[in-house]
Amino acid sequence: MGQDVVLPTSEEEPSTEAAAAIAEFLAAEEAADDDQSEDISPFIEGTNIQWAWDSTSLNYAKTCARLYQYVMIEGWQSENESVHLRFGQELHTAFQQYHIERAAGVEHDDALQDVIHELLHRTWGWKVDTTTRAGKYKNRHSLVHAVISYLDEHAEDPASTAIKEDGAAAVELSFRFEIEMAPRAAPERPYMLCGHLDRVVEFGGDLYVNDYKTTMTTPGSYYFDKYNPDNQMSLYTLAGNMIFKAPVKGVIIDAVQVMVDDVRVVRGMTQRTSGQMDEWVDGLGYWLNLSEYWAESNYYPMNDTACNNYGGCRFRSICAKDASVREQFLKAEFKKGERWNPLKVR
Amino acid sequence: MEPTGNAIDVIMDTPPKDLTPDDLAELVAYHRSQRGNLEAGVKPKKDKGPAPDIAPILQNIIAAKPKAPTGQIKRRI
């Protein structure tokens, strides 16, 4: 691991013009400590108008209004989703713990053993159906293998964890900030952008957000090309600028390809200019307006050009049915769980 | 990755509070040993025992193979 970096303490405005459009930065990390935040709904009371947005919900909205309806409004989930979600969350938690220990001076092997021990504790009793495709790839064994493989791969990471002004390692940072725009139905409540950054690193003298991805496909150049343009990476770059009040160049993406027998770890990078960030923020207003219109009209049209993206939408088979029987198939193939809440601290 | 059916499975199935540093070291060492084949770009071949002697089989195939037609091939458009 390289030298730790003390983040700039400049009081200057965020470097991008897009960031300047942000009205207020609302205590990024305090949000993580605010237990009550889990109870706050991202929707305006009594409506389906969403006022707090993260990259996940924005992705749904930008991809397909019907997908957004099924997941964000109605909370439909599949079993496989919970496997993917759990696997990803455990991976993130393990990496977070590792980087905190390393930033505190713990040696690689010791930190790794601590991380694995904690991981075994957290996942004790986690059973997945290994006869399913998701379970075959993502289970407790493959999780341990993925964590060891990734951390060994980056034991001497040229991208060093940034150190915040308070001396803490810049990992798993929750962020929230309001923008100068509000739903028409509730002008007193500005829209909020929120989410979590896995890590902020110094690399080659610049600051980057570091994001972990698990994938079951090969992370070649085609894989990384898809992150520009990309909603999540643009939001993360913007958030990095807001949190650190310093130029964040983009996102370093660590892709962990999970295979049946092994793991491949590949690193890629995506950068954003201030002009690109301005454009992203401009577009954001359009999508937020549109989502409010969907909620007001209770009409979420399907985008039938997006059904086959990324191996196929999970709801493709539902949308393929006649509207009169769709609800029955939804109930048979999915279950209604807790709705995704961008404000929930993870 | 499937359970291995060996000492590693025993470690994985042991309540974490009962694991020793040696157990954890063994687990890490095992997973490290499982890497490498991929990094070399070669999937490990399964041991199927000694290769069969295919020479007689090959001879039979060659003997049975019809001879190439000698007639003129018409040009297709």
Interface residues (C-beta under 8 A of the other chain):
Chain A: D109 L112 Q113 I116 H117 L120 H121 W124 T130 K136 N139 R140 H141 S142 V144 H145 I148 S149 D152 M259 V260 D261 D262 V263 R264
Chain B: M1 E2 P3 T4 M12 P15 P16 K17 L19 P21 L24 A25 L27 V28 H31 R32 Q34 R35 N37 L38 K43
